[in-house]
Amino acid sequence: MSTPSSSSPFDYIVVGGGAAGCVLAARLSQDPACRVLLLEAGPELDPAAVRTPGTALQLLGTDAVYRDRTVAQDGAGGRVIDLPSGRGLGGGSSVNTLTWFQGHPQDYDGWRAAGAEGWGWEDVLPYLRRAEHHILGDGPFHGAGGPMTVDFARDLNPSSIAFVQAGEQLGAPVSQDLNGAERTGFGVTQSNIRNGVRHSVVDGYLRPARTRPNLVVRTGTPATRILFDGRTATGVETAGSGPATARRGVILSAGALRTPQLLMLSGIGPAAHLAEHGIPVLADLPGVGSNLHDHPMITPVWPITSGPTLLDAFDDHAQTAYRLIHRGPQASAAAQTLAMLPLRDGDAPDLQIYCSLLGVEPGLIPMDRPAVTALTVLLTPASRGSVRLRSADPHQPPLVDPAYLTDDRDRTALRHGLDLVRALFQTPALKAVTGPALHPSPDADQTELDTFITQSLTSIWHPVGTCRMGPGPDTVVTPQLNVHNLHHLYIADTSVIPTIPRANTHAPTIMIAEKAADLITTQTHPHAQ
């Protein structure tokens, strides 16, 4: 089979080979008459380096991730916060901690109520189900036969089980399926793991699609500028490889930090900010780079006095078990159990609490002693920040300011979360396997607890919202994912999210890309459906 030249015109150029980009490339190239180019700035990752679930945290700091950092955060005592994200084919799905959460129906109904028509729960659920090959099989909330394997954590650690038992002892519900009918309570983590091996979008979507002659994938090829004829996107300028052209559309899927950066480098964004960097304004869209928000997290720690932890995941027994039969601690996500808990009346969670069997000092610095960290995540942050250009140089990372805890409601919510977690570790189930708290101290007063929140505040790496969809003047794309006032330019990644879901953002990202493929095909080739 002949492969189209990467210098000849394509129908679509997809910028960014992360989760969304791989999904889009796979779906759009299902039409053999549609020629697709997928551009990825990072490398093609070595499967042997990324496929062991238990080694996910070891990928941080490697060439497989962007090492972005925020500007100094007042809510974190003036510290900068690391915001790593996937760099390479598969993006976050190749380096993340593999957790699969769909989000809550109220999340998506809220999008629709805010003007994102067609993005309510009943609209997005078919795309979530289409993506799944769930261990529970086909059902009202899950799909079977889809590209992404979803399974429950196996070989549960005794301390992970104690965490769920502690929730029961506090009177909280236990859910058999936190992606099902009961989306609050304590339960077992669901992950993209197939037979003990990471199952990324490269495995589920891209690798099967790469056999098609109408799909070209270029790695190590950063996009530096979108090309236009008037107000119509015609292609992309790349570093080192020159321009690539597209007949039907350019689709940005570079994520919540780099998609707005590429728009601004191309003259699309807040006019005054572009003028500061000497960039001619093509479209004055003040919403580009605004509405940045993320799930903030604090990290209280208790010592484990009985049973194994992740420190044991790399001993000879664990490594042999994984090598022989892909079982044991290396075959599971870092946190096997967790809780999704409301802070107010209602059935939608505000907090996500992971039982991570690895102790961390503030700043996510691993401890060398057996410990458990109750990763306490605020799912419904009110604070909003921004992404701005550092310079007009496309090789410079953007300026990222999530403005953590600038809305006092977020600090108040984390206070309640910390109180809840401390009560959890006073239950008989957890006191049987843990000792007195390491951080914060068991006898800390409210002032010391507030200091702990400030000192341990970090991110679980879910930035969203910087090109949000909707009809208002501060939005960037329509609900059909067209960039306002421009033609043949689309965005399909976490940047279009209006309000962050109560979920790890991987599954929502795939859903957005699945729906985007249908929306874009319908607009640019209506007879293809």
Secondary structure, 3 states (H helix, E strand, C coil): CCCCCCCCCEEEEEECCCHHHHHHHHHHCCCCCCCEEEECCCCCCCHHHHCCHHHHHHHCCCCCEEEEECCCEHHHCCECCEEEEECCCCHHHHCCCCECCCCCHHHHHHHHHCCCCCCCHHHHHHHHHHHEEECCCCCCCCCCCCCEEEEECCCCCHHHHHHHHHHHHCCCCECCCCCCCCCCEEEECEECEECCEECCHHHHHHHHHCCCCCEEEECCCCEEEEEEECCEEEEEEECCCEEEEEEEEEEECCHHHHHHHHHHHCCEECHHHHHHCCCCCCEECCCCCCCEECCEEECCEEEECCCCCHHHCCCHHHHHHHHHHCCCHHHCCCEEEEEEECCCCCCCCCEEEEEECCCEECCCEECCCCEEEEEEEECCCCCCEEEECCCCCCCCCCEEECCCCCCHHHHHHHHHHHHHHHHHCCCHHHHCCECCCCECCCCCCHHHHHHHHHHHCEECCCCECCCCECCCCCCCECCCCEECCCECEEECCHHHCCCCCCCCCHHHHHHHHHHHHHHHHHHHCHHHC
